[in-house]
């Protein structure tokens, strides 16, 4: 049974919650721990604990990692209105940063798959504390911008790559020291959380119902159906959000329907406060997901959440 550690900024964009739900529904995986990054005095860790409780998995270790007070972020990551997104007040669950880094280190030592679906701050801090530890980690990163999105999808540039660009120095450290598989924005943008799924989610278990609640709130706040679903022919017109993080978790756990992974020599450098990546013969050999079947993944996620 594979072991997995999730490093997340759950509590903002709702795809982190969708990713956690997918991992909890995945057969034969041992979720060792969840650490949070860009936390705010344990608020994100509190949200994780609450979601795990809804799934009956309060046994999973949770620790609040890098806090916004570290001031390493391009902008201060914020959290949406709790009263709108959550059904009740959620108590924060603050812990020491050392506790989060210790959980990460222990998971790496246990040969767990490490899936980073937020900023890479915790990983960089762990490398700083234990030099060389990332080199041998089984690491999957949601993020990276090597190739642009395909025609028919949002024509986003590198500045939309939140996980990398919100803390470029940590991202640069991790890309330099680790041997990750990148699941970049150009492929994750082909996935969708669809409005068509919401009625069924509302009739599923407590965690699925929370996803439906947050999807409704997110749709009202961001209006992605009009912004992207109805303007990008590659997407369903009822696209509420992109499933960046669930796709990354699925690939890390072996989902491969339509997935292509290429070996690329990549150069990463910081210029004018942004991190840029390019293919260069002198670059570091890196495995990059270059193709997915977004429609098949959408249905796979939905069926796993409501049927498994």
KEKE-3310 file (N, C-alpha, C; in steps of 0.2 Angstrom, whole numbers, plus 5000, padded with zeros to 4 digits):
npx = (5004:5004:5011:5007:5010:5002:5005:4998:4989:4976:4959:4959:4958:4946:4950:4960:4953:4945:4955:4960:4948:4948:4960:4957:4946:4953:4957:4967:4978:4989:4987:4998:5000:4996:5001:5001:5004:5008:5000:4989:4991:4987:4974:4972:4976:4966:4955:4958:4958:4945:4939:4944:4938:4925:4926:4928:4941:4949:4961:4972:4988:4990:4998:5002:5011:5023:5020:5010:5016:5029:5033:5038:5031:5024:5012:5001:4994:4977:4961:4945:4928:4924:4911:4903:4909:4910:4901:4900:4908:4926:4938:4955:4970:4984:5001:5018:5031:5042:5036:5028:5038:5045:5035:5035:5048:5048:5039:5046:5057:5050:5048:5037:5025:5027:5016:5014:5004:5002:5011:5029:5035:5037:5044:5056:5060:5062:5073:5083:5084:5088:5099:5100:5089:5078:5082:5081:5068:5051:5043:5030:5025:5012:5012:5023:5029:5031:5027:5015:4997:4986:4978:4961:4959:4961:4972:4984:4998:5015:5013:5002:5004:5002:5007:5021:5025:5021:5030:5044:5058:5058:5052:5062:5073:5068:5066:5079:5085:5078:5071:5059:5042:5034:5018:5011:5003:4999:4993:4984:4975:4966:4956:4941:4929:4913:4897:4887:4889:4885:4872:4872:4883:4878:4870:4878:4891:4896:4908:4908:4896:4901:4910:4901:4894:4905:4908:4897:4898:4911:4908:4899:4908:4919:4914:4918:4911:4906:4918:4927:4922:4912:4919:4930:4933:4938:4934:4921:4905:4900:4910:4916:4927:4945:4953:4966:4974:4968:4971:4985:4987:4980:4989:5000:4997:4995:4986:4983:4976:4977:4988:5003:5020:5035:5053:5063:5076:5078:5080:5079:5076:5077:5070:5068:5060:5052:5049:5056:5055:5063:5066:5082:5097:5107:5101:5093:5089:5072:5056:5041:5023:5015:5004:4986:4970:4958:4943:4941:4947:4939:4927:4932:4937:4924:4916:4924:4923:4909:4905:4914)
npy = (4994:5011:5025:5041:5059:5074:5091:5106:5121:5122:5129:5141:5142:5131:5118:5112:5106:5097:5089:5083:5076:5067:5059:5053:5045:5036:5020:5009:5017:5025:5038:5047:5060:5077:5093:5111:5125:5143:5147:5154:5157:5144:5143:5136:5123:5120:5120:5109:5098:5099:5095:5082:5076:5076:5066:5055:5053:5057:5053:5055:5063:5081:5096:5113:5122:5133:5150:5165:5175:5174:5181:5178:5178:5183:5191:5193:5178:5176:5171:5166:5171:5164:5161:5160:5150:5139:5128:5131:5140:5137:5131:5137:5127:5128:5124:5121:5126:5118:5106:5103:5102:5091:5081:5080:5077:5064:5057:5057:5049:5037:5033:5039:5045:5062:5075:5091:5104:5117:5132:5131:5132:5125:5114:5119:5125:5113:5107:5117:5115:5101:5097:5091:5082:5082:5077:5063:5062:5056:5066:5075:5090:5102:5113:5124:5131:5128:5125:5134:5134:5124:5128:5133:5133:5143:5156:5157:5164:5163:5171:5167:5155:5151:5143:5142:5156:5163:5162:5163:5161:5149:5140:5140:5135:5122:5116:5116:5107:5096:5081:5082:5077:5087:5094:5104:5120:5121:5109:5106:5116:5111:5103:5102:5107:5104:5112:5103:5092:5095:5093:5079:5078:5084:5075:5065:5060:5068:5076:5077:5085:5097:5101:5104:5114:5124:5125:5131:5144:5148:5149:5160:5170:5170:5168:5159:5151:5160:5167:5158:5145:5147:5154:5147:5135:5122:5119:5113:5121:5124:5125:5127:5128:5124:5109:5108:5103:5090:5083:5082:5074:5063:5058:5056:5045:5036:5037:5036:5038:5044:5052:5059:5059:5068:5069:5082:5094:5107:5124:5135:5151:5166:5181:5198:5196:5186:5169:5160:5147:5136:5126:5119:5113:5112:5111:5105:5088:5084:5078:5080:5083:5082:5080:5077:5070:5079:5079:5065:5064:5073:5066:5054:5059:5064:5052:5044:5051:5051:5038:5028)
npz = (5000:4995:5003:5007:5008:5011:5006:5008:5004:5009:5010:5004:4987:4981:4976:4983:4994:4986:4982:4994:4997:4986:4989:5001:4997:4989:4985:4995:4999:5011:5020:5027:5034:5034:5030:5032:5022:5020:5030:5042:5057:5060:5055:5042:5045:5054:5046:5038:5048:5051:5039:5038:5049:5045:5036:5044:5048:5058:5064:5056:5056:5058:5054:5056:5045:5037:5040:5036:5042:5041:5030:5017:5006:4990:4989:5003:5007:5007:5015:5011:5016:5030:5035:5024:5016:5025:5036:5049:5063:5062:5073:5074:5072:5078:5077:5080:5068:5067:5070:5059:5049:5054:5053:5039:5036:5042:5034:5022:5025:5027:5015:5008:4996:4992:4990:4984:4985:4986:4990:4990:5002:5014:5010:5005:5017:5025:5017:5020:5033:5034:5024:5008:5009:5000:4989:4988:4989:4984:4975:4970:4962:4961:4949:4940:4924:4909:4896:4886:4889:4879:4864:4865:4879:4894:4891:4899:4907:4914:4926:4932:4939:4953:4964:4962:4960:4971:4981:4976:4979:4988:4978:4969:4976:4979:4966:4962:4971:4972:4964:4956:4950:4939:4938:4928:4926:4913:4909:4920:4919:4910:4916:4925:4938:4938:4937:4934:4943:4955:4961:4964:4972:4983:4988:4993:5004:5020:5017:5003:5002:5008:4999:4988:4994:4995:4982:4976:4983:4978:4964:4964:4969:4959:4946:4936:4926:4917:4914:4909:4906:4896:4887:4883:4872:4874:4887:4898:4898:4910:4919:4935:4943:4942:4942:4948:4959:4963:4951:4951:4963:4959:4948:4955:4962:4953:4942:4925:4913:4898:4901:4898:4901:4900:4898:4902:4899:4911:4914:4927:4933:4943:4939:4940:4951:4947:4944:4931:4919:4907:4893:4890:4884:4893:4905:4920:4921:4921:4925:4917:4917:4902:4895:4897:4898:4901:4901:4904:4916:4924:4925:4931:4944:4949:4950:4958:4970:4973:4971:4976)
capx = (5000:5008:5010:5006:5010:4999:5007:4993:4986:4968:4956:4958:4955:4943:4953:4963:4948:4943:4961:4960:4943:4950:4965:4953:4942:4957:4958:4973:4983:4990:4988:5002:5000:4994:5004:4999:5008:5004:4994:4987:4990:4983:4967:4971:4976:4960:4951:4960:4956:4938:4937:4946:4933:4919:4927:4929:4948:4953:4967:4978:4992:4990:5002:5002:5018:5025:5014:5011:5020:5036:5034:5041:5026:5024:5007:4999:4988:4971:4956:4938:4924:4922:4904:4900:4912:4910:4894:4900:4915:4931:4943:4961:4974:4991:5006:5025:5034:5046:5031:5026:5044:5046:5031:5037:5054:5047:5036:5051:5060:5046:5047:5030:5025:5025:5012:5014:4998:5002:5017:5034:5039:5038:5049:5062:5063:5065:5079:5087:5086:5091:5102:5100:5084:5073:5085:5079:5060:5046:5040:5025:5023:5007:5015:5028:5026:5036:5024:5009:4991:4984:4972:4954:4960:4963:4979:4987:5006:5019:5011:4996:5007:5002:5011:5028:5026:5019:5036:5049:5064:5057:5051:5069:5077:5065:5067:5086:5088:5074:5070:5051:5038:5030:5011:5011:4997:4996:4989:4979:4969:4961:4952:4935:4924:4907:4891:4883:4891:4883:4866:4874:4888:4874:4867:4883:4893:4897:4913:4905:4892:4905:4913:4896:4893:4910:4908:4892:4901:4916:4905:4897:4913:4923:4910:4922:4907:4906:4924:4931:4918:4908:4923:4936:4930:4941:4931:4913:4903:4898:4916:4916:4934:4950:4955:4974:4977:4966:4974:4991:4986:4979:4994:5005:4994:4996:4981:4987:4972:4978:4993:5010:5026:5041:5059:5065:5081:5075:5083:5075:5080:5073:5072:5064:5055:5048:5053:5055:5058:5064:5070:5089:5101:5112:5097:5092:5083:5066:5050:5035:5017:5014:4997:4981:4963:4954:4937:4941:4949:4934:4923:4936:4936:4917:4914:4928:4920:4902:4903:4919)
capy = (5000:5017:5030:5048:5065:5080:5098:5110:5127:5121:5134:5146:5139:5125:5112:5108:5102:5092:5084:5079:5071:5061:5055:5049:5040:5032:5013:5006:5022:5027:5045:5048:5066:5083:5099:5116:5131:5149:5146:5160:5155:5138:5142:5131:5117:5119:5117:5102:5094:5098:5090:5075:5074:5074:5059:5050:5052:5062:5049:5057:5069:5087:5101:5120:5124:5140:5155:5171:5180:5173:5187:5176:5177:5189:5194:5189:5174:5177:5166:5168:5172:5158:5160:5158:5144:5133:5128:5133:5142:5132:5133:5136:5122:5130:5120:5124:5125:5112:5100:5102:5099:5084:5076:5080:5073:5057:5054:5055:5043:5031:5032:5041:5050:5069:5079:5098:5107:5124:5135:5126:5135:5120:5109:5123:5125:5107:5107:5121:5111:5095:5098:5084:5077:5082:5074:5057:5061:5055:5072:5078:5097:5105:5120:5125:5134:5126:5126:5137:5130:5122:5132:5131:5134:5149:5158:5160:5165:5161:5174:5163:5149:5153:5139:5144:5163:5166:5161:5161:5158:5143:5136:5139:5130:5115:5114:5115:5102:5089:5078:5081:5077:5093:5094:5111:5124:5120:5103:5106:5120:5107:5100:5106:5105:5106:5113:5097:5087:5098:5090:5072:5079:5086:5069:5061:5060:5075:5079:5079:5090:5103:5103:5107:5121:5128:5126:5137:5150:5150:5151:5167:5174:5171:5167:5155:5149:5165:5169:5153:5139:5150:5158:5143:5129:5116:5118:5113:5128:5124:5125:5132:5129:5120:5103:5108:5099:5083:5080:5081:5069:5056:5056:5054:5039:5031:5037:5037:5038:5050:5056:5058:5062:5069:5071:5089:5098:5113:5129:5139:5156:5171:5188:5204:5194:5180:5163:5158:5140:5135:5120:5121:5107:5112:5112:5099:5083:5085:5074:5085:5080:5086:5079:5074:5070:5083:5076:5059:5065:5076:5060:5050:5062:5064:5045:5042:5055:5049:5031:5024)
capz = (5000:4995:5008:5004:5013:5007:5009:5005:5007:5009:5014:4999:4981:4983:4973:4988:4997:4981:4982:5000:4997:4982:4992:5006:4994:4985:4988:4996:5000:5018:5020:5033:5037:5030:5032:5028:5020:5019:5035:5046:5064:5061:5052:5037:5048:5057:5041:5037:5053:5051:5033:5040:5054:5041:5033:5049:5048:5063:5066:5052:5059:5054:5057:5053:5043:5036:5041:5032:5046:5038:5025:5011:5000:4985:4992:5009:5005:5011:5016:5010:5021:5033:5036:5017:5014:5030:5039:5056:5064:5063:5077:5071:5075:5077:5079:5078:5061:5068:5070:5052:5046:5057:5049:5032:5036:5044:5028:5017:5028:5026:5007:5006:4990:4994:4985:4986:4981:4988:4989:4991:5007:5019:5007:5005:5024:5026:5014:5023:5040:5033:5017:5004:5010:4995:4983:4987:4990:4979:4975:4965:4963:4956:4947:4935:4918:4904:4889:4887:4888:4872:4861:4868:4886:4896:4888:4905:4907:4920:4932:4935:4942:4960:4969:4961:4960:4977:4985:4971:4982:4990:4972:4966:4980:4978:4959:4961:4976:4972:4958:4956:4944:4939:4935:4927:4925:4906:4909:4925:4916:4906:4920:4928:4943:4935:4940:4933:4948:4962:4964:4966:4978:4989:4991:4995:5011:5022:5014:4997:5003:5009:4992:4984:4997:4993:4974:4975:4985:4974:4958:4965:4970:4954:4940:4931:4921:4912:4912:4906:4903:4891:4882:4881:4869:4877:4893:4898:4899:4917:4923:4941:4945:4939:4947:4948:4964:4962:4946:4954:4968:4955:4944:4960:4965:4947:4937:4919:4908:4894:4904:4896:4905:4896:4901:4899:4903:4912:4917:4931:4936:4945:4936:4942:4956:4945:4942:4924:4917:4900:4890:4889:4884:4899:4911:4925:4918:4925:4922:4917:4913:4896:4892:4901:4896:4906:4902:4908:4923:4928:4927:4936:4951:4951:4951:4964:4976:4975:4971:4980)
cpx = (5004:5006:5011:5006:5007:5002:5002:4992:4978:4965:4955:4954:4952:4946:4957:4959:4946:4949:4961:4954:4945:4955:4961:4949:4946:4958:4965:4979:4983:4992:4991:5000:4998:4998:5002:5004:5004:4998:4994:4986:4985:4976:4967:4972:4970:4955:4952:4957:4948:4936:4939:4941:4927:4920:4928:4937:4952:4959:4973:4981:4991:4994:5002:5010:5019:5019:5016:5015:5027:5038:5038:5037:5025:5018:5005:4993:4983:4966:4949:4934:4922:4915:4900:4903:4911:4904:4894:4907:4920:4937:4950:4965:4981:4995:5013:5027:5038:5042:5029:5032:5046:5042:5033:5043:5053:5043:5041:5055:5056:5044:5040:5031:5023:5022:5011:5009:4997:5009:5022:5038:5041:5044:5056:5065:5065:5072:5084:5089:5090:5094:5102:5094:5079:5076:5082:5071:5056:5042:5036:5023:5018:5010:5020:5025:5032:5033:5017:5003:4989:4978:4965:4954:4962:4971:4983:4995:5009:5016:5005:4998:5008:5007:5019:5029:5025:5025:5041:5055:5063:5056:5058:5073:5074:5067:5075:5088:5084:5074:5062:5048:5033:5023:5009:5004:4994:4992:4983:4973:4964:4956:4946:4931:4918:4901:4886:4884:4887:4878:4868:4879:4884:4871:4872:4885:4894:4903:4911:4900:4895:4908:4907:4894:4898:4910:4903:4895:4906:4913:4902:4902:4917:4920:4914:4918:4907:4913:4928:4927:4914:4912:4929:4932:4932:4938:4924:4911:4900:4904:4916:4923:4938:4952:4963:4976:4974:4970:4981:4991:4985:4985:5000:5003:4993:4990:4984:4983:4973:4984:5000:5015:5032:5047:5062:5071:5079:5080:5078:5079:5075:5075:5066:5058:5051:5052:5051:5059:5058:5068:5076:5093:5105:5107:5096:5087:5077:5060:5044:5029:5016:5007:4992:4975:4959:4947:4936:4943:4943:4929:4926:4935:4929:4915:4918:4925:4913:4900:4908:4917)
cpy = (5006:5021:5037:5053:5071:5086:5103:5117:5127:5127:5140:5143:5132:5118:5108:5103:5096:5087:5080:5074:5065:5056:5050:5044:5035:5025:5012:5011:5024:5034:5046:5054:5072:5089:5105:5121:5137:5150:5153:5158:5149:5137:5137:5124:5115:5117:5110:5097:5093:5094:5083:5072:5072:5067:5054:5048:5057:5059:5052:5064:5075:5092:5108:5122:5131:5145:5161:5176:5179:5179:5185:5176:5184:5194:5190:5185:5175:5171:5169:5168:5166:5156:5158:5151:5138:5134:5130:5136:5136:5134:5132:5130:5123:5125:5124:5122:5119:5105:5098:5099:5092:5079:5075:5075:5065:5054:5053:5049:5037:5030:5034:5045:5057:5073:5086:5101:5114:5127:5130:5128:5129:5115:5113:5124:5119:5106:5111:5118:5105:5094:5091:5080:5077:5078:5067:5056:5060:5061:5074:5085:5099:5112:5119:5127:5133:5128:5130:5132:5129:5127:5129:5132:5141:5151:5161:5160:5163:5165:5171:5157:5151:5149:5141:5151:5166:5166:5159:5158:5151:5138:5135:5134:5123:5112:5113:5109:5095:5087:5076:5079:5083:5092:5101:5114:5122:5114:5103:5111:5117:5103:5105:5103:5108:5107:5106:5092:5089:5094:5083:5073:5081:5080:5064:5062:5067:5079:5081:5085:5097:5105:5106:5114:5126:5130:5131:5143:5152:5152:5158:5172:5175:5170:5164:5152:5154:5167:5164:5147:5141:5153:5153:5136:5123:5114:5117:5119:5129:5123:5130:5133:5124:5115:5102:5102:5091:5079:5078:5075:5062:5054:5053:5047:5034:5031:5040:5038:5045:5054:5054:5062:5062:5071:5077:5092:5105:5118:5133:5145:5162:5178:5193:5201:5188:5175:5161:5151:5140:5129:5122:5115:5106:5112:5105:5095:5083:5081:5079:5082:5085:5085:5075:5074:5073:5080:5070:5060:5068:5070:5055:5053:5062:5057:5042:5045:5052:5042:5026:5023)
cpz = (5000:5001:5005:5010:5008:5010:5005:5008:5007:5013:5009:4993:4983:4981:4978:4992:4992:4981:4988:4999:4992:4985:4997:5003:4990:4988:4989:4996:5008:5018:5027:5037:5032:5034:5028:5027:5019:5024:5039:5053:5065:5058:5046:5040:5052:5052:5039:5042:5053:5045:5035:5045:5050:5038:5038:5050:5053:5066:5062:5055:5054:5058:5053:5051:5042:5036:5037:5036:5044:5033:5019:5005:4996:4988:4998:5007:5010:5011:5015:5016:5024:5034:5030:5015:5018:5033:5046:5057:5065:5067:5074:5075:5074:5080:5078:5071:5062:5068:5063:5048:5048:5054:5042:5031:5037:5038:5023:5019:5027:5019:5005:5000:4993:4989:4988:4982:4983:4987:4992:4997:5012:5016:5007:5012:5027:5023:5018:5030:5039:5025:5014:5004:5004:4989:4982:4988:4984:4979:4969:4966:4958:4955:4942:4928:4913:4897:4891:4886:4881:4870:4864:4875:4888:4894:4894:4904:4914:4927:4935:4939:4949:4964:4968:4962:4966:4982:4980:4974:4984:4984:4969:4969:4979:4971:4958:4965:4975:4965:4957:4949:4944:4935:4934:4925:4918:4905:4914:4923:4912:4910:4923:4934:4940:4939:4940:4939:4955:4965:4967:4972:4984:4992:4993:5002:5013:5019:5007:4997:5005:5003:4988:4987:4995:4986:4973:4977:4980:4967:4958:4965:4963:4947:4934:4925:4915:4909:4908:4902:4897:4886:4880:4878:4871:4884:4893:4900:4906:4922:4929:4943:4941:4944:4947:4953:4964:4957:4948:4958:4964:4951:4949:4962:4959:4942:4931:4913:4903:4896:4900:4900:4901:4900:4898:4903:4904:4916:4921:4934:4938:4942:4937:4946:4954:4943:4935:4923:4909:4898:4888:4889:4890:4906:4915:4922:4923:4921:4923:4913:4908:4893:4896:4896:4901:4907:4906:4915:4927:4930:4932:4943:4953:4954:4957:4971:4978:4974:4975:4987)
residu = (UNK:UNK:UNK:UNK:UNK:UNK:UNK:UNK:UNK:UNK:UNK:UNK:UNK:UNK:UNK:UNK:UNK:UNK:UNK:UNK:UNK:UNK:UNK:UNK:UNK:UNK:UNK:UNK:UNK:UNK:UNK:UNK:UNK:UNK:UNK:UNK:UNK:UNK:UNK:UNK:UNK:UNK:UNK:UNK:UNK:UNK:UNK:UNK:UNK:UNK:UNK:UNK:UNK:UNK:UNK:UNK:UNK:UNK:UNK:UNK:UNK:UNK:UNK:UNK:UNK:UNK:UNK:UNK:UNK:UNK:UNK:UNK:UNK:UNK:UNK:UNK:UNK:UNK:UNK:UNK:UNK:UNK:UNK:UNK:UNK:UNK:UNK:UNK:UNK:UNK:UNK:UNK:UNK:UNK:UNK:UNK:UNK:UNK:UNK:UNK:UNK:UNK:UNK:UNK:UNK:UNK:UNK:UNK:UNK:UNK:UNK:UNK:UNK:UNK:UNK:UNK:UNK:UNK:UNK:UNK:UNK:UNK:UNK:UNK:UNK:UNK:UNK:UNK:UNK:UNK:UNK:UNK:UNK:UNK:UNK:UNK:UNK:UNK:UNK:UNK:UNK:UNK:UNK:UNK:UNK:UNK:UNK:UNK:UNK:UNK:UNK:UNK:UNK:UNK:UNK:UNK:UNK:UNK:UNK:UNK:UNK:UNK:UNK:UNK:UNK:UNK:UNK:UNK:UNK:UNK:UNK:UNK:UNK:UNK:UNK:UNK:UNK:UNK:UNK:UNK:UNK:UNK:UNK:UNK:UNK:UNK:UNK:UNK:UNK:UNK:UNK:UNK:UNK:UNK:UNK:UNK:UNK:UNK:UNK:UNK:UNK:UNK:UNK:UNK:UNK:UNK:UNK:UNK:UNK:UNK:UNK:UNK:UNK:UNK:UNK:UNK:UNK:UNK:UNK:UNK:UNK:UNK:UNK:UNK:UNK:UNK:UNK:UNK:UNK:UNK:UNK:UNK:UNK:UNK:UNK:UNK:UNK:UNK:UNK:UNK:UNK:UNK:UNK:UNK:UNK:UNK:UNK:UNK:UNK:UNK:UNK:UNK:UNK:UNK:UNK:UNK:UNK:UNK:UNK:UNK:UNK:UNK:UNK:UNK:UNK:UNK:UNK:UNK:UNK:UNK:UNK:UNK:UNK:UNK:UNK:UNK:UNK:UNK:UNK:UNK:UNK:UNK:UNK:UNK:UNK:UNK:UNK:UNK:UNK:UNK:UNK:UNK:UNK:UNK:UNK:UNK:UNK:UNK:UNK:UNK:UNK:UNK:UNK:UNK:UNK:UNK:UNK:UNK)
# end
